[in-house]
């Protein structure tokens, strides 16, 4: 019975990932929101919109079954999963910072 419940939950997780993966239009809205945050000047907001449109058009979207990778110049810059976009550089920086913190704690404890 436990195995069946685990299997059902696993299938539900896969279905949630599949049905909530973001689209190319979602990426455009996400980038626009990130760039135009705090822009009160109409001209600056329009320029930010133009820049984000150009950026989105220069990207390649690789739609996987459960997530979406956004590549620019052959490098993956964003990953979309479960209705969210993740900046790969920011995530890598956070992981490295956490790794350094763990290593400093381990060295300090010896």
PyMOL commands that set and color helices and strands:
alter all, ss='L'
color gray80, all
select helices_A, chain A and resi 2-19+24-36+42-57+88-109
alter helices_A, ss='H'
color red, helices_A
select strands_A, chain A and resi 60-63+68-72+75-81+84-87
alter strands_A, ss='S'
color yellow, strands_A
deselect
rebuild
show_as cartoon
